[in-house]
Amino acid sequence: MIVLCGMAFIGGTFGGVMSTQLLSPRPVEAQKPNGVNAEEFLLLDAKGKARAGLGLDANGEVGLVLKSKDGNRTLTLSPDERSVIKLVERGGRIVWEVP
């Protein structure tokens, strides 16, 4: 009986150690332990409305977009665009831009 209890204890301990080694989740190789990878980041206000975004468009171009509280103006920063910095009103009229 003592031998059976001893074997059960050793088997349980061995199985527990092996399961943590074999079944533990592995980190994604492309992601650093202290980093976050994504194609887009959105900053939402209390109502859930997107006020800022950092991401890639369909062509793989990077950009930062900031929207005014009332949504009437949008400031964009994109090194891939002809105008690197642009302030646009709701109707699409460019208020200010820097090449």
C-alpha positions in Angstrom: 0.0 0.0 0.0 2.8 2.4 0.9 4.6 1.6 -2.4 1.3 2.3 -4.4 0.9 5.7 -2.6 4.5 6.5 -3.3 4.2 5.7 -7.0 1.0 7.7 -7.2 2.7 10.7 -5.6 5.7 10.5 -7.9 3.5 10.0 -11.0 1.3 12.9 -10.1 4.3 15.2 -9.4 6.0 14.1 -12.7 2.8 14.6 -14.7 2.2 18.0 -13.2 5.8 19.2 -14.0 5.6 17.8 -17.6 2.2 19.4 -18.2 3.4 22.9 -17.4 6.4 22.4 -19.7 4.5 20.9 -22.6 1.1 22.6 -22.4 2.1 26.1 -21.3 1.2 28.9 -23.9 4.2 30.2 -25.8 4.5 33.9 -26.6 4.1 35.0 -30.2 7.5 35.2 -31.8 6.9 38.5 -33.6 5.8 40.2 -30.4 8.2 41.5 -27.7 7.2 40.6 -24.1 6.6 44.3 -23.3 5.2 45.3 -26.7 1.8 45.3 -28.5 1.4 44.5 -32.2 -1.5 45.7 -34.2 -2.4 47.2 -37.6 -4.5 49.9 -36.0 -4.9 51.7 -32.6 -8.0 53.8 -31.9 -8.5 56.3 -29.1 -12.2 56.5 -28.2 -14.0 59.1 -26.1 -16.5 58.3 -23.3 -19.3 57.9 -25.9 -17.3 55.4 -27.9 -16.6 57.8 -30.8 -13.1 57.5 -32.4 -11.1 60.7 -31.7 -7.7 59.5 -32.7 -6.2 56.6 -34.7 -2.8 55.3 -35.6 -2.7 52.7 -38.3 -2.0 51.4 -41.8 -4.4 52.0 -44.7 -5.2 49.4 -47.5 -2.0 50.4 -49.3 0.2 49.8 -46.3 0.8 53.5 -45.7 1.0 54.7 -42.1 -0.9 57.6 -40.6 -2.0 59.4 -37.5 -5.5 60.9 -37.4 -6.7 63.3 -34.7 -10.4 64.5 -34.8 -11.7 67.6 -33.0 -14.2 67.1 -30.2 -17.1 68.3 -32.4 -15.9 66.2 -35.4 -15.6 69.3 -37.6 -11.8 69.2 -38.1 -9.4 66.4 -38.7 -5.6 66.6 -38.4 -3.6 63.9 -40.3 0.0 63.1 -40.2 1.3 60.7 -42.9 4.9 60.5 -44.2 3.6 58.6 -47.3 1.2 61.3 -48.4 2.0 64.3 -50.6 1.0 66.6 -47.7 2.7 65.2 -44.7 0.6 67.2 -42.2 -3.0 68.3 -43.1 -5.9 70.0 -41.3 -9.2 69.4 -43.0 -12.7 70.6 -42.3 -15.7 68.3 -42.3 -16.7 69.2 -45.9 -13.2 68.2 -47.1 -11.8 71.7 -47.4 -8.1 71.8 -46.5 -7.6 74.5 -43.9 -3.8 74.1 -43.6 -1.1 71.7 -45.0 2.6 71.1 -45.0 4.3 69.4 -47.9 
